[in-house]
Amino acid sequence: MNGYTLEIITPLKSYKFSDVVHTLCPGESGYFGILKNHTNSIINLKEGVISVKTAKEKIDFSCSSGIVDINSDPADDIEDRVVVLLEDIQEVK
């Protein structure tokens, strides 16, 4: 696998993507991107659009505020994993 695993979790539904190449998220200070081997971080999200790009597709979601937990460190053997916790999310068609 060349990318990382992304999980988007709300109280009512969840999405899981493997082999994610890039995720764009609405942070409190503006949009930020997540790539493989990103610095471990916990970042607050504001309402906006999350864009997920995998090796095969690009999907956009309208989201509420929440947090993103990035566990991605090239120094360990743990698989890169990003978890987004939100109150609500809707896929943008």
C-alpha positions, 0 to 999 in steps of 0.5 A, a space after each residue: 500500500 502506497 497511501 494511508 488509511 482514513 476513517 471518517 466517523 460520526 454518531 450515525 455513519 462511518 466511512 473507511 478508505 484505504 490507499 488514500 493519497 491526499 486529504 484536504 480538510 477545513 481547519 480553524 486557520 484554513 484548509 490543510 492537506 494530509 499526505 502519507 508520513 504527515 507529522 502526528 497531529 490532532 487538529 480542530 476542524 471547522 464546518 466545510 468540505 473534506 476532499 478525499 483522493 484515493 488511488 482510484 477516486 476523489 470524493 468530497 464531503 460537506 462536514 460539521 466541525 470536529 477533530 482529525 487525529 493523524 497517526 503517521 510516523 515514518 520512524 515506526 512500523 505502525 500503518 499510517 492512519 488518519 481518523 476524523 471525528 465529526 458530528 455530521 457529514 454528507 457526501 457531495 454529489 
